Amino acid sequence: MALVDKIKHGFRTSGDTGAHKYLMVPIFMFFALLIFALIRSPIIISPSGIGSVIILTAPLILATYALTIIVMAGRGGVDLSIGPFMGFINVSLISLYAHGYLQHPVSFFIYAIGIGVIYQIFFGYCSIC
């Protein structure tokens, strides 16, 4: 019984739930936007709609995962231009594909990674100067 009492006193319990009320804001916004999207386009619930949503959000989810490590490590800044830069890469990839320059799937990855490296080298050099 003494061990159970030690464990109970070891945990900090707080009657104040004020910290949890801030968690309700993103949860409420998520469900409000989900309900709005379902009212506007009920096809989202279908299997093809769910697949389309996953395909559309996959690049943003992967970019979020990449930024999560930087934020968790601390002492690093998050480049807010990642969204427009992703849009630039997507538009330029589609343009090059439409004109017949990029046809192989591997060339898409090489192009996207190459443009990203060039972008980072250019702005890294500009921040030094």
C-alpha positions as CSV (number, residue, x, y, z in Angstrom):
1,M,0.0,0.0,0.0
2,A,2.9,2.3,0.7
3,L,4.1,1.9,-2.9
4,V,0.7,2.9,-4.3
5,D,0.7,6.0,-2.1
6,K,4.2,6.9,-3.3
7,I,3.1,6.5,-6.9
8,K,0.0,8.6,-6.3
9,H,2.0,11.4,-4.7
10,G,4.6,11.2,-7.5
11,F,2.2,12.4,-10.1
12,R,1.3,16.0,-10.2
13,T,-2.4,16.4,-10.2
14,S,-4.0,19.7,-10.9
15,G,-7.6,20.7,-10.6
16,D,-6.9,23.6,-13.1
17,T,-8.0,22.6,-16.6
18,G,-7.2,26.0,-18.0
19,A,-4.4,24.7,-20.1
20,H,-6.7,22.3,-21.9
21,K,-9.2,24.9,-23.0
22,Y,-6.7,26.1,-25.7
23,L,-6.7,22.6,-27.1
24,M,-10.4,23.0,-27.9
25,V,-9.8,25.8,-30.4
26,P,-8.0,23.7,-33.1
27,I,-10.4,20.8,-32.4
28,F,-13.4,23.0,-32.9
29,M,-11.9,24.6,-36.0
30,F,-11.2,21.1,-37.5
31,F,-14.8,19.9,-37.0
32,A,-16.3,23.2,-38.2
33,L,-14.2,23.1,-41.4
34,L,-15.0,19.4,-41.9
35,I,-18.8,20.1,-41.5
36,F,-18.5,23.1,-43.9
37,A,-16.7,20.9,-46.5
38,L,-19.2,18.1,-46.2
39,I,-22.1,20.5,-46.6
40,R,-20.4,22.1,-49.6
41,S,-19.4,18.8,-51.3
42,P,-20.9,15.6,-49.8
43,I,-18.8,13.5,-52.3
44,I,-15.9,13.8,-49.9
45,I,-17.3,10.9,-47.9
46,S,-17.1,8.5,-50.9
47,P,-14.1,6.3,-51.5
48,S,-12.9,8.3,-54.5
49,G,-13.4,11.5,-52.5
50,I,-11.3,10.3,-49.6
51,G,-8.6,9.2,-52.1
52,S,-8.7,12.6,-53.7
53,V,-8.3,14.3,-50.3
54,I,-5.3,12.2,-49.4
55,I,-3.6,12.9,-52.8
56,L,-4.2,16.6,-52.4
57,T,-3.0,16.8,-48.9
58,A,0.0,14.4,-49.1
59,P,2.6,17.1,-50.0
60,L,1.5,19.4,-47.2
61,I,1.6,16.5,-44.7
62,L,5.1,15.5,-45.8
63,A,6.2,19.2,-45.5
64,T,4.7,19.4,-42.1
65,Y,6.6,16.2,-41.0
66,A,9.8,17.7,-42.3
67,L,9.3,21.0,-40.4
68,T,8.3,19.1,-37.2
69,I,11.8,18.0,-36.6
70,I,13.2,21.5,-37.0
71,V,10.6,22.9,-34.6
72,M,11.1,20.2,-32.0
73,A,14.9,20.6,-32.1
74,G,14.6,24.3,-31.2
75,R,17.0,27.1,-32.0
76,G,16.0,26.8,-35.6
77,G,13.7,29.0,-37.6
78,V,11.0,27.8,-39.9
79,D,11.0,29.2,-43.4
80,L,7.5,30.5,-44.1
81,S,8.1,30.5,-47.8
82,I,7.7,26.7,-48.0
83,G,4.1,26.9,-49.1
84,P,4.7,29.2,-52.1
85,F,7.8,27.4,-53.0
86,M,5.9,24.1,-53.0
87,G,3.4,25.7,-55.3
88,F,6.2,26.9,-57.6
89,I,7.7,23.4,-57.8
90,N,4.3,21.9,-58.6
91,V,3.4,24.4,-61.3
92,S,6.8,24.2,-62.9
93,L,6.7,20.3,-62.8
94,I,3.3,20.3,-64.5
95,S,4.5,22.8,-67.1
96,L,7.6,20.8,-67.9
97,Y,5.5,17.6,-68.1
98,A,3.0,19.3,-70.4
99,H,5.8,20.4,-72.8
100,G,7.4,16.9,-72.8
101,Y,10.6,17.6,-70.9
102,L,9.8,15.4,-67.9
103,Q,8.3,12.0,-68.7
104,H,9.9,9.5,-66.3
105,P,8.8,9.4,-62.7
106,V,12.4,9.5,-61.4
107,S,12.9,12.8,-63.3
108,F,10.1,14.4,-61.2
109,F,12.0,13.6,-58.0
110,I,15.3,14.6,-59.3
111,Y,13.9,17.9,-60.6
112,A,12.0,18.7,-57.3
113,I,15.0,17.8,-55.1
114,G,17.4,19.7,-57.4
115,I,15.3,22.9,-57.4
116,G,15.1,22.6,-53.6
117,V,18.8,22.3,-53.3
118,I,19.5,25.2,-55.6
119,Y,16.9,27.3,-53.7
120,Q,18.6,26.6,-50.4
121,I,22.1,27.2,-51.7
122,F,21.1,30.5,-53.2
123,F,19.3,31.8,-50.1
124,G,22.0,30.4,-47.8
125,Y,24.6,32.3,-49.9
126,C,22.5,35.4,-49.8
127,S,22.1,35.3,-46.0
128,I,25.9,35.1,-45.6
129,C,26.6,38.1,-47.8
